[in-house]
Amino acid sequence: MFEQSPDKKNNGAAELEREEILNLLSELHKTPDITQREMSLRLDVSLGKVNYLLNALIKRGLLSIKNFSKNEGKVKLKRVKYNLTKKGFQEKLKLTYHFLKKKEKEFNRLCEEWEDLKNLSETLQKAGIELEGGSKR
């Protein structure tokens, strides 16, 4: 987990997992007493995946866990609170930086592609070729 894979096929899976970890760390930073089930729903990942990631982050020293009880009516619920450690906060910053750099690269690539398409459209219009379904802007 968290390692760069030389295999391109696995690199996409590693990238997705890094993004899931970033989302999980961000959610825990905002709501440290969130349940795994709530986190699963908010992040749209399976409960098992949330559990797996939390345990891995705890083992790596990125999270600490504190047990506490909460009374709801006559039922006493056992809850846990997840806290980012200093190492966890540093990892969150690192993941955020890499995520934003990746999105910036993607944005720049899309801007270039957009400019290329606009230039092609203008060239085709000058040649008298109409594009189907295109809107005039």
Phi, psi and omega in degrees: 000140177078356183272148174285132180260134177289337180282120183300323181299315179284336181297323177296320178292321178295320178297317178297317180295321177298320179293321177296321179294317177300314179299318180295313179297321178295318179295318179293326178295321179284319187225081186294337181260021178292146177277161178298323179296315178297319179296319178302316180292315181295321184267354180057047172230162183292155177299321178298320179294318177300313180299314179302311182295317179300313180298320179295320180291325177293315180298325180279356179081018180271339179229148167243160185231139179229128178275143172208163180247152181225127179271123174235100185069231180265358182261130177261116183264135174273126180232165175232155176238128180260130178239135174288131174279174177302316178298322179294320179293320177297319178296319178299316178298316180297314180296321179297315179302310181295323178297314182292322177297319179296316180292325177295317177299315180297317179299313180297320178297318180293324176296317177298317179296320179297315179298318178299317180293321177296317179297317178297317179299316179297318179298316179294321179295319178297329179276000178082016180262121179271138176270130178291136174074004180281148176256146179278124180236000000 
